């Protein structure tokens, strides 16, 4: 393309009216969203959901094991760490599911590598290349406007890695007032790279404008959610949701779960913040009528070893339970707890592939029946969501 | 066809051959340099036979023929010079080939030159442009290719000079030591990252770095996924430079021997029976064949072939073929069957037709176009590449001389990577931003954190650079690229780094700042530890308390009356202060002084209440109390000291709270009933004490503003400490009073923006302070201040870090000197348990392996040594030393004649030395086969065994072994050894207790680290940085560059005016993102 032709194309392009570029989606229709909580550092599942009746639990953990009296009873067999009392109340209302024994074949014990697997839907034989839900969410059917496909409130973008789509990192609402994107004219050119660049700049600009506008309009209402930094992230999430910003995926993170030593107090502290922040978030969602179309899910790079170590902590392990919460979640236990009598070199053997949960979320929550985890579809999780 | 060139006439300089000719003796050993030479000769049509790396007659004749034809007479030669010459000829030959190709005979225009340089190099530097404009395109490509280097332009960072860090012993470190170890590695990684950025900016051969970047993103290994092995990742990067322009098969084989890669793809733990498939899969999917060109079955078979390809950490983290873990059974790979190993697996991969085209297509996408694929040309290039037996130079030249490469349709179609965008701009403009040390962070911000790829597939490039945050950051950085123009950058360029000799003392501080609504303010203080606080001279007779309330506020006033005056006649208190509380909060939160206490000028007052000042954590930490205190008269200072001391005491507290409350409002009564007040008042008084105690003993203090901080308001918090924008501040001061500690205080903490700390937060980080030759490390310092819970130098809150001298950088006394009492002693830096099994009587072999860090004995020194203590079932007890367990080689590789040798790779050798000599004849032969010094060394090892056992118990590995019950069952054996040793020849020779443990001197690593201090700024493309836009504009001589836009933009701009000549504006156009 010589300069003269380019010029022509560009001038012609300028005459096309400026219209916001639409992002295909369906989330608004159902209004459903997923909020992911990363428990960074690898949460110790055994001291989160405690197998109260299993004598082997206390044999494996003579020093850091929790006594039954230190747990909130969830059922005859299981208790929740007592510091998670606010989440215990959500359990009582039947809106919290515990999925037992999640893991994947070929466990990797590196924080870095294993969290990458969870975030891209990989396992010990192959890592994924893009976020586990990016492709499916970007291709959701429907035509209404979204501000973003996903927004990370902690700055971590691994789970959103994608070559396309509007996946935003928004560690502060302020950023959208501070950073300005270029206003670029909507134009057509034969240069595909330039076209892509301009389209993206344009989309981003409309997204940010829309977010800024909505935020400014509703900035007055402030939600204060307790629970440290996680609470602060949730406060911002509520701010976005309340402002009517449409993004089917939100992601938050709470760190500090790598409890190799001093676990009793460290872990308690982490879980307390997790529970307080999550319960606060849930309360705020109810206030603004968004609880029923929000699904909250926890994930973590791996579980920890069944037996405690000599420094009152636990080392890197394999399987762990995770939580699903929301007004449309059928609460209770799902799946099977790993057998503490049948350990593999000291590790619990996972009883469900974590991607089965992903599959349910994509197919039954977002109604994306033909998603990339189809082969992990698992009947054990049937009806984990109401009216799905 | 025969080509005849006389290189002497082509090369302006007569090449001199420096090294001695290798002689005519035919070497029987494989030499990679010989192979390189042979391959070069083959490619230029001289026939040295097979490229087998063996020096022989045919190779020699081919080389002679080459030399004769070029009329080069030489008596001596070195391989790399010879190879360079041959490739010079090769480029000329290619130019002949290209004579009939019209588009390659066109003269290079400015557009062409920029295109070629931006694609094959990094940015398009003015001098580089000048060099190729006017050449034919064919010659221009020769110019690019012939100047590809195989080593770096800059000298290597110092930390790579010595042996690798002791990764092999890090499992024994306790958590604090481990933390320090990791911090040191992160520091090295950062140093290397900045080193590479500097190399890219300065090098005369950006095409070399372009290729290194290409391989860095092809054979991906990420630092944080390989347990912080900074040295391995740096050496991998060097390998790409060394082999990146050679042969693709040789490079691929080097990669499967590369420690960083073996770690990254988990092959170092791959064993026979349970092979790890990662490396095998990626080798086929990402490195050689591409997806769809192999089966899952092949992945499994390949993984078997690769078993045993691992790393020996003890031997300087080098490649180790572990024959025991290698599966030597028959594998079937692409229809071939055999007991293949990893190298043979690679050979088979390159027999697959897909292998040529795969890498060709990747080159094509990288250098030519991500969108347009000319399949005919790709097939042609693949054929040439195949014919050259995978010569990367051939591939590269074929790609750069393709018709599509030079066509207009591919211009401005590749999205610049962050390296192109940022470092390219520096090379192109000749302007270096004054915050250049934070370039690695900026690259990370744009999505290209060097050595931290998002996953094994690397950065996918193209549109994946244009994520929302990538776009925002690009736009921000482009707009602010020249923001440090003017005085800032001028002072950088003009500064001389040599300190004046007149200065009495020099101070350097390494720090980083996370900014929020402005930079951090900090103070450096040198302090002399004073005697404990002298008793205050403040004396008074009586204190009177009064309580009152106003709205939600409550005031508890303390009036101090003078002891000497009659209060009846003079009822005016000499001093008054108020504890301020809030009913709704239920607590006292500040001490207030006002005009009844002493005069407070407006400058030092509470901003909202002139004449008043409140003391609480914030006003103490932000330094405003300090300022007021310094202003006050000594008399008033002692008043403050006196009352603050007074209210820390228990009975004063009791008194103040027994204040008469009968006549106050019920709400206030209720407030006063709370039992936390005593603690609150005490805490406030302590803050008040802190306020002035801070200033005690200070012999020097100066306040500074941080530079080049990371703006958290715009970009959010920094995820990992290793990405902090570290800066070094250098001061020369005239104060040479004695001092004991260094403090760095963070004066203007700010938390937070809307939504908590993630919404923006000002934080300050200290790494170290150097005062003259003494180093003060923040990591071993203590942090003070309100709620400052983190260790060392992370000032997330207002407060200060106090550091004691930890290391003297001056020459310390010779550690392994010839001091007579050091003779015959075994010095080690650390003893740790490597491995042990639970002792079982019926097991034939029970052992305890012990790690020794840097053992040294007279003139014998090892960086690493592992000795095995073994008890066999036949009751023979011995120490064993194996060739795998020494670094450098055991006994300088002079093994006793009867050494036990394994007949299987890795052909391990070992000797065993029995406790009781009569037990084993072989072992006796081992002992006596050693030379005298080594024998004495063995004596010392045995004699030190009881001490080692004691020593290793403090390490973490031992505790872990206890936990796993591995220490059980050994008592009887060990008791026997302890009892027997004294009567053995070992103790007789070495004495008992010859072991002396001396923890590692941090000096060496610190010295390397300190190298960063003196680091001068880099010269963009080798020239002094330009300091003004006018200077930059002037550098573009008009005869070459009719319009500046043509230098910087690959096509017409879309936002800015087409007539714009303003560089700062030109680089903000969206089109500037394309090359």
Interface residues (C-beta under 8 A of the other chain):
Chain A: X1 X2 X3 X6 X7 X10 X108 X110 X112 X113 X116 X120 X125 X126 X127 X128 X129 X148 X153 X154 X155 X156 X157 X158 X161 X162 X163 X164 X166 X167 X168 X169 X171 X172 X173 X174 X175 X178 X179 X180 X181 X182 X184 X185 X187 X191 X192 X193 X194 X196 X197 X198 X200 X201 X204 X207 X229 X231 X232 X233 X235 X236 X239 X260 X261 X309 X310 X311
Chain B: X175 X222 X224 X225 X227 X266 X277 X278 X281 X370 X371 X408 X409 X411 X412 X413 X414 X415 X454 X455 X456 X457 X460 X462 X463 X464 X466 X467 X468 X469 X471 X472 X475 X476 X712 X713 X714 X715 X716 X717 X719 X752 X753 X754 X755 X756 X757 X758 X759 X760 X959 X960 X962 X963 X1051 X1052 X1054 X1055 X1070 X1071 X1073 X1074
